[in-house]
C-alpha cells in the first residue's frame, strides 16, 4: 500500500526522516518494500499483511507511528454544518439480513459534481488512485484515510427512497460500475432499493444508481459487511476491489458513521 508521509503527518507530529520511519514501521510488522520521492513528497510502499486490516489506511499507519514514538494521535476532523430537511425524511434505511450486515448507515447530501481540487487529486495520485470526480474522489479519500469503504448513490435513482441490505434472490442481475452484468445467487449480499438490487454488498456499486454530472443529491452509504460472505461472493464472481479487499479481512464495525462524518467534513 502506498503511504504518503505527509498524509501520516496530518495525524502525528513525527520528525524522523522517511527512511527512519520506514525502518521503524518495518520493525513493528509493517514492512516497507521501498520509498519513492516526488519532489519533497516521500511515499512509503508498505506490505501490510492480511491480519492487519487496521493498518490498511493512513490513520492506522499514523496510529502505529504514534505508539512507536510515544506521540499523541490527533483525532480525525469530523465537524460539519447541517441544514435542510433531515435525512430520515428523504431516505429510509433497513436491514433485512443482519447476518450479512449488522450495521448500515447513510446520510443525504446536496452536492455539485465537479472536478476535485488539486490537493485532493495530488494526494490520491500519490496513494495510487486516479481522480474521477469530487464525490467519488472523496469516497476514495476516506477509504484510504481511515479504511472504511463508502458508496454514493444518486438519491433520485433510488426507487421508493429506500436503501436496504439483504441477500440476493437466485438469478438476480446487477450491472456493476464496470459495465458488466453479474448474475447472483441467494448466498450473495446486495444493497437494494424498493424494487431491486443496486449494488453487490461490500464489493462494487451498480450502474443504475451511479453518480453523474447531473447528480444533485447523494445518499452516502457506509456499512459493515460479513467478511466470509464478501469473500465467497468476490471469489465466485471473479471480482477483487479495494472495498472487498478490506471487508473480506474484517473492517471496523463502528467505522461507518465516522466515515460519513469525515466525508462531510
N, C-alpha and C positions, 0 to 999 in steps of 0.2 A: 504494500500500500504506500502511495506517495504522500508524504507528510511535510508540507511547507513549515519550516521552523518558525517563520513569522506568525503563522496561524496558532501554533502552540504557545507562542509568547503572548498572545491575547489573554491567556488564562493563567500563566505562571511567569514570574519575572526571572527567567534564567539568564545568566550572564556568560555561561561557558561557550566555547566555540562549537560549531556544528559537529566537528569530528569527536570532540569530547562527549557531547550529548549522544551521538551515535554509539560510542563505546559504552557509555553508562546504561543506555537503554538495552543494549545487547546483553549486558551483564545481568539484567533482571528478566531476560527472556524475550525481549522484543528485538530480534536480530536485525541488524541493519546490513543490507546487502550492498549498499553504496550510497554516495552523496552526489547530487547534481547541483551545479551552480548556474543561476540565471541572473547575471549582474550581481546585485547584493543579496539576492534570494537564494537560500540553500534549501534543498528538498531531500529529505531522507527517504530511502526506499526500504521500508520495513517489511520483513517476512513475519507476519503475525499468524501464529498457529490457530487451528480451528477452535481450540478450547478457550481462546482469548477474544471472544466477540466483544467484550467490554472495552478492548483496546483498538478495535477496528474503526477508530474515529479520532478526530483531533483532540476532543476533550478527554477521551480516555488516555491518550498518549500524554497530554498535559498533566493528568492526574498521576500517572506513573512518575513523570519528571518531578512534580511537586513532592511526592512521597520520598523519592530518592534524595533530593537536595534539601528536604526539610523546609520547604517554602509553602506559603498559603496558595490554595487553589481558588482563583476568582470564580464567582458564580456566572452562569450564563445570563446575559441580558434578556429578560423576559417581559419587561413592561411595555405596554402599548395602549393607546386610547381606544375606546369603543363608543360607537354611536349607532343610531338607526334601530331598526326592528331586531329584536332578539333572534338568535339563530334558530331556536326551537320553534319559532313561529313560521319559518320558511323551510325547515328541513327536519324530518324525523329520522331517528337512528334506532335500529332494532338489531338484536342478536337472536337468531333462530337456532344457531348451532354453537352453544358455549364450549363444546369440546374442540371446536375449530378456533373459536375466537372469544375468549372470556372478557376482553377489554376492547371496546371500539369507540373512538372519539372522533368528533368532527366539529368544524366551525365554518361559518359563512363569511366571505369577504367580498366587498366591492373592489374590482380591480380594473386596471387598464393594461392590457397585454402590450408589451413593447420590448425592445432590446434591453438587456441588462446593462447597468453602469459598468465602466471599465474595471473598477476594483473587483467586482464580482466575477466578471469574465476572467480576469487575470488569476484570481485565486482558484477558480475551478480548473483552469488550464494547468496550473502548477500541480494540482491534485489529480490530473489525468482525465478531466471531464471536459467535454465540449459544451459551449454555450448554445442554448436553444431559444429561450425567451425568459423574461424576468420571472414568471410564475414557475416554470419548470426548473429554472436555474436555482431559485430559492429552495424548492423542494430538495434538489440535489445537494445544495449547500448545507441544509440542516442535516441531511443523512450523513454527509461527510464529517460534519462538525460534531454531532452527538450520537451518531449510529442508528438513528431511528428513521427508517423509510416512511415517507408520507406519499399521498397521491391526491392530485387536484382533479376534480370533476367540474365540468361546466354545469352549473345548477339548473339552467334552463333545459338541459337534456336529461334530467332525472325525472322520469315519469312517476307521478304521484308524490313528488317532493320527498322521496324516501331513499335512504341507503340502509341496506341490511346485510349482515354477514350470515351466510347459510351454506349448506352443502349443495353442490350442483345436482341437477337431475341427469340421469343417464342419457347421453346423446345430445345434451345441451351444447350449443356452439357459441363461442365468443371470438370475435375478430379482434385480435390484440393490436397494440400500438405499432407493431412491426408489420402490420397489414397481412397477417396470417390468420386463417380461420382455424381455431382449435376446438376439437370435439372432446367433451369432458365426460368423465364417469361420475357415478354417485359418491365416489370416495374423494373427490376433489372439492376444494372450497372456492366460493366466489363472493364478490361484492355485487349486490343486485339492487335494482330499483323495484317499483311496484309491478313491473311487467316482465322482467328478465334479467339475466346476468349481464354485468357491465365490465367486470374485471376478474382476473384469476387471482384469488386471495394470496397475498404475500409474494407474488411473482411479477405480474405485469398488468397494467391498465388496458382498457378496451377502446377501440376507435370510436364507438358510438357516443361516448361522453367526453371525447378529447377536447382539450383547451385549444382554441383557435384565436386568430386576431380579433374576431368579433365577440369573444367572451367578455362579459361584463360583471358576472357574479360567479364566484368559485366556491365549491364545497370542498374543503380540505379534510381528508381522512387520515387518521393515524390509528393503527390497531396493533394488537399482539396476535400473531398467527401461530398456531400449533407447529412446532418445528418438524415433527415427524410427517404430518400431513403435507406441509410445504415441501419437504424433501422428496417425498414419494411422488407428488404431483409434478414437480420440476423434472424429476428423472423420467417419469412416464411421458411427458410432453417434449422431452429433449430441450428444456429451457434452463438457462442459468443467467440470472440477472443480479445486479447489485443488491436489489431487495431480497431475493431468495437466498443469496449468499449469507445475509445477516439473519433472516428469520429462521433458516434451517439450523442455525447454530444457537438459537435461543436469545432473542433480543430482550431488552429490559421491559417487563410487563407494565411498569409505571411510566414509561417514557412518552407515551402517546400525547397526553395533554401538554406536557412540557415542550415537545417538539412543535406542536401547533402554536403555542405561545411564542416560541423562538422564531418561527416563520413570521408571525405577526409583527414581532419586534423589529 
